[in-house]
Amino acid sequence: MTEPTTERSTETKITEAQSAALELANLSEETRNDALHAIADAIEAESEAILEANAVDVEEAEAMLEAGEYTQAFVDRLKLSESKLRDIAEMVRSVAGQADPLGRTLAARRLDEDLELYKLSVPIGVLGTVFESRPDALVQIAALSLKSGNAVILKGGSEAAESNRILYDVIREAAAGAVPDGWAALIEAREDVETLLTRDDAVDLLMPRGSSAFVEYVQDNTSIPVLGHTEGICHVYVDLDAELEMASDIAFDAKVQYPAVCNAVETLLVHESVAEELLPALADRYREADVELRGDERARAITDMNAASEADWSTEYGDLILAVKVVDSLADAIDHVNTFGSKHTESIVTETADRAEKFMRSVDAASVFHNASTRFADGYRFGLGAEVGISTGKTHARGPVGLEGLTTYKYHLEGDGQLVATYAGEGAKPYLHQDFEGEWIPGRLAGE
């Protein structure tokens, strides 16, 4: 296997990606899918080499853990295994199995007889991504970019450098010949990111994944549109008429099933009328799973836990730590979520539809659940194949960003010699503006 092409400058890689994007947008769905299947097969075939490279990263991360620089959750996110690689390969195949996001007719409108306007889905172009320590993020982003016809610049964390390099090589070599050279590029240094931020002439969308401070830094230092993936300060609210066994299971799953990810719950809110019945047994359950509980005064009066500070309500732990607060009402729960949440994912457990509706309509978040764990906020679980991240913003795409979030649209107008002058001035012919069901067929009005 060849070494990654790090000798090429970032400027060159971006320019090559811009050129590749134009070709990639016109590849058939079959070609793109074949390349994805080749990538999945190659990941499985090269699993031994990938795990060896990953072991180097993990060894260094464990040394940092011993020094108190990293958390165990951080190291867990970094670590690959045979089963994880099989899951990654299946994720790539699931992306290939998704419906083609390109060339779809989103709307059709007849402006006049033989003058038809079509709105079609197309790739965005060149994507720039900066992501955290999970090596599987590189594969997810590359797979979704390829399926959606986008070229992509990939920048992973230095803690996963060896893993990212070999995964990038595997992907690039597996797709070689089927897709244009330069469709995916790996950059590694901080100065490479600075270069990326200046290339608004070539890069169409930036997708940073990390802290709010990092996303804000990117937004403040580029004129390229930014699709931000920031912290996941997620809440589960147990309402006054919740089914408490269900509530316990949901709250436990949302924290313990995989605490290191952004859709894990960080704060549990409990209505005061059910707190004494729910919290003691649930706290025991958490403690058995090594979860550190940090509660407000009312929660601590019910069961033993550490005192929560004001900072705990706005902290993404990414670890086996949970803040617990007792609230007086549904309105108080909504107010707390809107004050401290990160607009990621929120869940209410209740048996009353009206109260669930009030919570879901009032909470400002990309995903809002009723009687379900926050861990369902995921591109794969949503049926999107995978995700490039979870957007906590409100424009272009929101929530788990899959294939549809990596497309835009353009208009195709099919005419038969019509002139604007016909529809302007005194005695102008009126437009029909009739929406209709139909697919764009190139040259149909010309009789081709």
Secondary structure as UniProt FT lines:
FT   TURN            6..7
FT   HELIX           10..24
FT   TURN            25..26
FT   HELIX           29..45
FT   HELIX           47..66
FT   TURN            67..68
FT   HELIX           72..78
FT   HELIX           82..96
FT   STRAND          105..112
FT   TURN            113..114
FT   STRAND          115..123
FT   STRAND          126..130
FT   HELIX           136..147
FT   TURN            148..149
FT   STRAND          151..155
FT   HELIX           158..160
FT   HELIX           161..175
FT   TURN            177..178
FT   TURN            181..182
FT   STRAND          184..187
FT   HELIX           190..198
FT   TURN            200..202
FT   STRAND          205..209
FT   HELIX           212..220
FT   STRAND          234..238
FT   TURN            240..241
FT   HELIX           244..256
FT   TURN            259..260
FT   TURN            262..263
FT   STRAND          265..271
FT   HELIX           272..288
FT   TURN            289..290
FT   STRAND          292..295
FT   HELIX           297..302
FT   STRAND          306..307
FT   HELIX           310..314
FT   STRAND          321..327
FT   HELIX           330..340
FT   STRAND          345..349
FT   HELIX           353..362
FT   STRAND          367..370
FT   HELIX           374..376
FT   TURN            379..383
FT   STRAND          390..391
FT   STRAND          399..400
FT   HELIX           404..406
FT   STRAND          407..414
FT   HELIX           420..423
FT   TURN            426..427
FT   STRAND          434..435
FT   TURN            442..443
FT   HELIX           444..446
//
